[in-house]
């Protein structure tokens, strides 16, 4: 028995080590190098302290891009989550693979092809305030099917007998959604929210192909700034900006996790119980 366990352990380690080495070489070490480089002068290599970070924060283009990126996140991600959830609920009830496939077609459209078609159809909307909503719509169009699959996996984990019992008790469709579906999809909420934030950063491909390096100010985002700094070889600003963006991004993920996975109802119940016990003790 011990030999069998030891053999399985050795086999597992043999599979894990190559992946660990690959992550270390291609992910961890480059990230550490970026972090260290953000505290150095470009070219000279001398220690710069927080000078690079101050230069980035005082940069007008970066602050404009950061504000636009945050605005895009706050508008597009909630809209995508709500729309994709509604689509998932409707499609899941249809039990039709053809309909599911239809919503996945946008994922297969290359960004280059989409940019060409969009420039032809929406040439008049590539400037002014309308361009922001054009790319919000593009983001939702591209990612609704992807999110739909994740929502549907969460829906499939809810036993159908629970809905049957609710219908017997007279619960309508909206009551079932708010009392059964949503409370049982916390993990799906977290996964969808996290991936939606990640995918929202990829809209830069369409923005760059359709509007170039210097688009309308309403859609000038972080990636545009980084791309322009890279072309000008402003490595110190680029690394400092990357670290700042990574920290904010990590904070957003933690906030999403707290909102989606923490049992706020349980915490509130414990707090109320303690208050009640203290009140009884005071009496």
CORURVEN-V133704 format. One record per backbone hydrogen bond with DSSP energy under -1.0 kcal/mol. NH is the residue of the N-H (numbers start at 0). CO is the residue of the C=O. Records with the same first field share a line. If there is no record, write none. Layout:
# CORURVEN-V133704
NH->CO / CO
This chain:
# CORURVEN-V133704
4->0
5->1
6->2
7->3
8->4
9->5
10->6
11->7
12->8
13->9
14->10
15->11
16->12
19->15
20->16
21->17
22->18
23->19
24->20
25->21
26->22
27->22
28->23
30->26
31->27
32->28
33->29
34->30
35->31
36->32
37->33
38->35
39->36
40->45
43->41
44->40
47->38
50->47
53->49
54->50
55->51
56->52
57->53
58->55
62->58
63->59
64->60
65->61
66->62
67->63
68->64
69->65
70->66
71->67
72->68
73->69
74->70
75->71
76->72
78->74
79->75
80->76
81->77
82->78
83->79
84->80
85->81
86->82
87->83
88->84
89->85
90->86
91->87
92->88
94->90
99->95
100->96
101->97
102->98
107->104
113->109
114->110
115->111
116->112
117->113
118->114
119->115
120->116
121->117
124->121
130->127
133->129
134->130
135->131
136->132
137->133
138->134
139->135
140->136
141->137
142->138
143->139
146->142
147->143
148->144
149->145
150->146
151->147
152->148
153->149
154->150
155->151
157->154
161->158
163->159
164->160
165->161
166->162
167->163
168->164
169->166
170->165
175->171
176->172
177->173
178->174
179->175
180->175
181->176
183->179
184->181
188->184
189->185
190->186
191->187
192->188
193->189
194->190
195->191
196->192
197->193
198->194
199->195
201->198
204->201
206->202
207->203
208->204
209->205
210->206
211->207
218->215
224->220
225->221
226->222
227->223
228->224
229->225
230->226
231->227
232->229
233->228
234->232
237->233
238->234
239->235
240->236
241->237
242->238
243->239
244->240
245->241
246->242
247->243
248->244
249->245
250->246
251->247
252->248
253->249
254->250
255->251
256->252
257->253
258->254
259->255
260->256
263->261
266->262
267->263
268->264
269->265
270->266
271->267
272->268
273->269
274->270
275->271
276->272
277->273
278->274
279->275
280->276
281->277
282->278
